[in-house]
Amino acid sequence: MALLAISVAPGGTGGTSVSDYVAKAIQVARDDGRVNVELGPMFSTLEGSFEDVWDVARKMHQSLVDQGAPRIATVIKIDDRRDKESTMASKLDAVNRKL
């Protein structure tokens, strides 16, 4: 199971708001159906196989191209744990138990 944190942001669109672009990128991820998607205020998280989260991240980036963004900044961080199953919930639970 892999977790992928992603932030997609358009540039050169003539405005400062990015929420329309981000909403469409998130919808692309949700509509794909292969990964769990959690929306966050600065990064969103995809959960699934490494191949699936990587492919969905590519589709999210492409959605900004398709929306006409002349420049796109995409930041990705991947947690690809192979020794045991790691999920969004299990990572949060591990920290919360220690709080």
Backbone as ProteinMPNN parsed JSONL, in Angstrom:
{"seq_chain_A": "MALLAISVAPGGTGGTSVSDYVAKAIQVARDDGRVNVELGPMFSTLEGSFEDVWDVARKMHQSLVDQGAPRIATVIKIDDRRDKESTMASKLDAVNRKL", "coords_chain_A": {"N_chain_A": [[0.856, -1.173, 0.0], [0.593, 2.164, -0.866], [1.055, 5.576, 0.004], [0.391, 8.757, -1.248], [1.116, 12.059, -1.174], [-0.157, 14.973, -2.569], [0.026, 18.095, -4.218], [-1.416, 20.231, -6.418], [-1.076, 23.047, -8.44], [-2.067, 25.756, -10.422], [-0.37, 28.136, -12.521], [-0.04, 31.441, -13.878], [-2.64, 32.072, -14.605], [-4.014, 34.38, -14.417], [-5.271, 35.035, -12.078], [-5.56, 34.753, -8.46], [-6.863, 32.712, -7.126], [-7.075, 29.196, -6.788], [-8.866, 27.194, -6.443], [-10.914, 26.216, -8.194], [-9.448, 24.802, -10.135], [-8.146, 22.925, -8.508], [-10.331, 21.559, -7.415], [-11.356, 20.274, -9.692], [-9.2, 18.594, -10.277], [-9.177, 16.945, -8.011], [-11.652, 15.757, -8.368], [-11.128, 14.248, -10.64], [-9.41, 12.322, -9.527], [-11.157, 11.086, -7.701], [-13.137, 10.117, -9.423], [-11.7, 8.244, -10.853], [-11.504, 5.957, -9.235], [-9.736, 3.942, -8.343], [-8.183, 4.519, -6.147], [-8.106, 5.595, -2.696], [-9.095, 8.811, -1.673], [-8.179, 11.649, 0.071], [-9.023, 14.83, 0.837], [-7.095, 17.658, 1.638], [-6.097, 20.737, 3.294], [-3.787, 21.863, 2.153], [-2.308, 19.843, 0.943], [-3.394, 16.911, -0.713], [-4.216, 13.46, -0.138], [-3.506, 10.368, -1.619], [-4.347, 6.942, -1.591], [-3.363, 3.683, -2.176], [-2.3, 1.102, -4.473], [1.164, 1.354, -5.437], [1.501, 1.776, -8.216], [-1.076, 2.595, -8.968], [-1.557, 4.98, -7.412], [0.446, 6.597, -8.419], [-0.265, 6.77, -11.144], [-2.789, 8.017, -10.943], [-2.029, 10.456, -9.81], [-0.614, 11.523, -11.97], [-2.753, 11.853, -13.738], [-4.185, 13.795, -12.346], [-2.437, 15.997, -12.481], [-2.429, 16.309, -15.272], [-5.059, 17.1, -15.59], [-5.054, 19.821, -14.99], [-3.593, 20.804, -17.129], [-5.446, 20.199, -19.113], [-7.407, 21.977, -18.365], [-6.405, 24.311, -19.217], [-4.321, 25.626, -17.92], [-1.407, 27.545, -18.068], [0.927, 27.07, -16.756], [2.086, 24.732, -14.361], [2.474, 23.746, -11.055], [3.354, 20.963, -9.422], [3.575, 19.146, -6.507], [4.858, 16.303, -4.986], [4.845, 13.723, -2.564], [5.825, 10.568, -1.519], [4.95, 7.729, 0.37], [5.93, 4.667, 0.444], [5.51, 1.982, 1.818], [6.795, -1.18, 2.391], [7.177, -3.223, 4.205], [5.046, -3.676, 5.902], [1.452, -3.298, 5.943], [0.398, -0.029, 5.48], [-1.76, 2.546, 6.118], [-3.725, 5.55, 5.539], [-5.32, 5.912, 7.793], [-4.073, 4.211, 9.685], [-1.603, 5.444, 10.066], [-2.359, 7.874, 11.234], [-3.623, 6.91, 13.533], [-1.436, 5.74, 14.889], [0.064, 7.963, 15.706], [-1.866, 9.397, 17.17], [-2.356, 7.652, 19.323], [-0.146, 8.103, 20.844], [-0.384, 10.642, 21.735]], "CA_chain_A": [[0.0, 0.0, 0.0], [1.354, 3.405, -0.939], [0.386, 6.853, 0.241], [0.989, 9.803, -2.049], [0.623, 13.409, -0.9], [-0.05, 15.747, -3.797], [-0.482, 19.464, -4.323], [-1.361, 20.735, -7.786], [-1.434, 24.466, -8.461], [-1.803, 26.392, -11.704], [0.224, 29.467, -12.543], [-0.277, 32.185, -15.11], [-4.056, 32.012, -14.968], [-4.603, 35.712, -14.318], [-5.902, 35.242, -10.779], [-4.875, 34.12, -7.337], [-7.608, 31.549, -6.645], [-6.783, 27.937, -7.48], [-9.821, 26.178, -5.993], [-11.605, 25.569, -9.321], [-8.515, 23.846, -10.715], [-7.92, 21.849, -7.535], [-11.565, 20.771, -7.325], [-11.432, 19.385, -10.858], [-8.162, 17.565, -10.131], [-9.667, 16.009, -6.995], [-12.738, 14.987, -8.977], [-10.477, 13.259, -11.509], [-8.94, 11.237, -8.656], [-12.324, 10.366, -7.167], [-13.816, 9.417, -10.52], [-10.871, 7.12, -11.281], [-12.017, 4.84, -8.461], [-8.737, 2.947, -7.926], [-7.484, 4.943, -4.933], [-8.827, 6.409, -1.724], [-8.681, 10.203, -1.796], [-8.508, 12.507, 1.212], [-8.743, 16.235, 0.569], [-6.491, 18.403, 2.725], [-6.068, 22.171, 3.005], [-2.64, 22.217, 1.327], [-1.998, 18.631, 0.191], [-4.37, 15.83, -0.633], [-3.532, 12.176, -0.042], [-4.029, 9.222, -2.365], [-3.974, 5.684, -0.956], [-3.601, 2.541, -3.045], [-1.047, 0.511, -4.931], [2.105, 2.36, -5.942], [1.198, 2.038, -9.618], [-2.334, 3.334, -9.075], [-1.449, 6.362, -6.915], [1.309, 7.327, -9.362], [-1.051, 7.042, -12.346], [-3.826, 9.005, -10.621], [-1.334, 11.742, -9.659], [-0.362, 11.995, -13.334], [-4.03, 12.313, -14.277], [-4.529, 15.053, -11.677], [-1.596, 17.024, -13.106], [-2.939, 16.492, -16.633], [-6.341, 17.816, -15.565], [-4.763, 21.251, -15.038], [-3.256, 21.053, -18.529], [-6.714, 20.164, -19.842], [-8.166, 23.173, -18.0], [-5.782, 25.458, -19.857], [-3.288, 26.286, -17.109], [-0.177, 27.65, -18.833], [2.037, 26.586, -15.927], [1.557, 23.914, -13.266], [3.427, 23.298, -10.04], [2.858, 19.784, -8.719], [4.501, 18.647, -5.495], [4.468, 14.939, -4.623], [5.619, 12.994, -1.563], [5.324, 9.196, -1.516], [5.315, 6.791, 1.423], [5.718, 3.346, -0.153], [5.959, 1.04, 2.849], [6.732, -2.547, 1.873], [7.332, -4.233, 5.254], [3.722, -3.965, 6.443], [0.441, -2.417, 5.385], [0.294, 1.288, 6.096], [-2.861, 3.299, 5.531], [-3.894, 6.889, 6.11], [-5.874, 5.754, 9.141], [-3.103, 3.608, 10.608], [-0.587, 6.45, 10.381], [-2.955, 8.812, 12.193], [-3.84, 6.18, 14.789], [-0.146, 5.541, 15.56], [0.422, 9.223, 16.363], [-2.897, 9.744, 18.163], [-2.168, 6.82, 20.506], [0.974, 8.659, 21.599], [-0.738, 11.991, 22.216]], "C_chain_A": [[0.897, 1.229, 0.0], [0.452, 4.588, -0.618], [1.13, 7.9, -0.565], [0.33, 11.121, -1.699], [0.859, 14.235, -2.152], [-0.657, 17.13, -3.641], [-0.314, 19.881, -5.773], [-1.827, 22.18, -7.777], [-1.101, 25.057, -9.825], [-1.092, 27.729, -11.509], [-0.109, 30.13, -13.865], [-1.715, 32.197, -15.562], [-4.747, 33.37, -14.884], [-5.289, 35.996, -13.002], [-5.142, 34.516, -9.691], [-5.592, 32.889, -6.811], [-7.261, 30.318, -7.473], [-7.845, 26.875, -7.214], [-10.584, 25.506, -7.129], [-10.73, 24.496, -9.949], [-8.317, 22.643, -9.791], [-9.154, 20.96, -7.444], [-11.685, 19.805, -8.499], [-10.39, 18.28, -10.782], [-8.58, 16.511, -9.108], [-10.786, 15.142, -7.578], [-12.202, 13.92, -9.923], [-10.027, 12.057, -10.678], [-10.106, 10.417, -8.121], [-12.998, 9.536, -8.247], [-13.021, 8.205, -11.003], [-11.258, 5.846, -10.546], [-11.006, 3.818, -7.974], [-8.071, 3.276, -6.602], [-8.445, 5.633, -3.987], [-8.241, 7.808, -1.794], [-9.121, 10.962, -0.558], [-8.062, 13.928, 0.895], [-8.158, 16.894, 1.809], [-6.395, 19.868, 2.336], [-4.896, 22.605, 2.126], [-2.171, 21.054, 0.457], [-3.176, 17.694, 0.316], [-3.594, 14.53, -0.658], [-4.278, 11.132, -0.855], [-3.502, 7.963, -1.697], [-4.335, 4.543, -1.892], [-2.285, 1.889, -3.426], [-0.147, 1.614, -5.46], [1.758, 2.754, -7.379], [-0.047, 2.893, -9.768], [-2.198, 4.772, -8.58], [-0.598, 7.203, -7.859], [0.525, 7.704, -10.616], [-2.12, 8.095, -12.084], [-3.201, 10.391, -10.421], [-1.038, 12.35, -11.028], [-1.638, 12.543, -13.958], [-4.461, 13.64, -13.639], [-3.732, 16.212, -12.269], [-2.128, 17.343, -14.504], [-4.253, 17.258, -16.647], [-6.143, 19.326, -15.574], [-4.338, 21.671, -16.44], [-4.555, 21.157, -19.336], [-7.585, 21.379, -19.548], [-7.539, 24.454, -18.551], [-4.742, 26.194, -19.038], [-1.99, 26.347, -17.908], [1.063, 27.186, -18.069], [1.439, 25.836, -14.749], [2.692, 23.531, -12.341], [2.781, 22.146, -9.283], [3.947, 19.297, -7.78], [3.969, 17.296, -5.035], [5.419, 14.396, -3.564], [4.987, 11.611, -1.457], [5.854, 8.436, -0.31], [4.94, 5.407, 0.902], [6.268, 2.295, 0.8], [5.733, -0.381, 2.369], [6.782, -3.609, 2.967], [6.022, -4.582, 5.942], [2.733, -2.978, 5.844], [0.365, -1.128, 6.188], [-0.794, 2.054, 5.362], [-2.903, 4.689, 6.126], [-4.349, 6.767, 7.561], [-4.844, 5.19, 10.111], [-1.999, 4.585, 10.989], [-1.125, 7.452, 11.404], [-3.158, 8.155, 13.545], [-2.536, 6.025, 15.578], [0.277, 6.805, 16.304], [-0.57, 9.561, 17.462], [-2.768, 8.916, 19.433], [-1.069, 7.389, 21.413], [0.702, 10.051, 22.138], [-1.459, 11.939, 23.546]], "O_chain_A": [[1.847, 1.316, 0.778], [-0.74, 4.594, -0.926], [2.361, 7.93, -0.568], [-0.872, 11.292, -1.899], [1.946, 14.203, -2.73], [-1.705, 17.309, -3.02], [0.799, 19.886, -6.299], [-2.853, 22.504, -7.179], [0.009, 24.884, -10.328], [-1.206, 28.362, -10.46], [-0.422, 29.459, -14.849], [-1.996, 32.315, -16.755], [-5.92, 33.499, -15.234], [-5.837, 37.082, -12.814], [-4.206, 33.764, -9.958], [-4.98, 32.087, -6.106], [-7.165, 30.385, -8.698], [-7.728, 25.757, -7.717], [-10.879, 24.315, -7.032], [-11.208, 23.406, -10.262], [-8.32, 21.495, -10.236], [-9.033, 19.736, -7.399], [-12.072, 18.65, -8.32], [-10.663, 17.146, -11.178], [-8.361, 15.319, -9.319], [-10.855, 13.942, -7.312], [-12.749, 12.82, -10.002], [-10.238, 10.911, -11.075], [-10.043, 9.188, -8.094], [-13.382, 8.39, -8.013], [-13.603, 7.244, -11.507], [-11.335, 4.776, -11.15], [-11.383, 2.896, -7.249], [-7.455, 2.403, -5.99], [-9.464, 6.183, -4.405], [-7.032, 7.974, -1.954], [-10.292, 10.926, -0.18], [-6.874, 14.193, 0.71], [-8.671, 16.707, 2.912], [-6.591, 20.211, 1.17], [-4.997, 23.611, 1.423], [-1.687, 21.27, -0.654], [-3.873, 17.685, 1.331], [-2.46, 14.483, -1.135], [-5.503, 11.023, -0.794], [-2.344, 7.916, -1.282], [-5.474, 4.443, -2.349], [-1.268, 2.104, -2.767], [-0.619, 2.672, -5.878], [1.727, 3.939, -7.71], [-0.083, 3.808, -10.592], [-2.669, 5.695, -9.245], [-0.882, 8.381, -8.075], [0.636, 8.83, -11.101], [-2.335, 8.974, -12.918], [-3.789, 11.394, -10.825], [-1.194, 13.556, -11.221], [-1.613, 13.575, -14.628], [-5.031, 14.501, -14.309], [-4.282, 17.281, -12.53], [-2.26, 18.51, -14.873], [-4.539, 17.984, -17.599], [-6.982, 20.048, -16.113], [-4.677, 22.764, -16.893], [-4.736, 22.078, -20.133], [-8.408, 21.771, -20.376], [-8.079, 25.545, -18.371], [-4.319, 27.284, -19.422], [-1.513, 25.315, -18.381], [2.114, 26.941, -18.661], [0.416, 26.243, -14.198], [3.737, 23.052, -12.781], [1.783, 22.331, -8.588], [5.085, 19.066, -8.187], [2.785, 17.155, -4.731], [6.633, 14.58, -3.646], [3.77, 11.485, -1.322], [7.044, 8.485, -0.001], [3.77, 5.026, 0.919], [7.369, 1.781, 0.602], [4.622, -0.749, 1.986], [6.468, -4.771, 2.709], [5.893, -5.667, 6.507], [3.126, -1.945, 5.303], [0.279, -1.144, 7.416], [-0.756, 2.194, 4.14], [-2.206, 4.98, 7.098], [-3.821, 7.44, 8.446], [-4.754, 5.651, 11.249], [-1.51, 4.556, 12.119], [-0.415, 7.832, 12.335], [-2.899, 8.763, 14.583], [-2.533, 6.165, 16.801], [0.794, 6.721, 17.418], [-0.178, 9.964, 18.557], [-3.042, 9.423, 20.521], [-1.083, 7.163, 22.623], [1.492, 10.577, 22.922], [-1.826, 12.98, 24.09]]}, "name": "protein", "num_of_chains": 1, "seq": "MALLAISVAPGGTGGTSVSDYVAKAIQVARDDGRVNVELGPMFSTLEGSFEDVWDVARKMHQSLVDQGAPRIATVIKIDDRRDKESTMASKLDAVNRKL"}
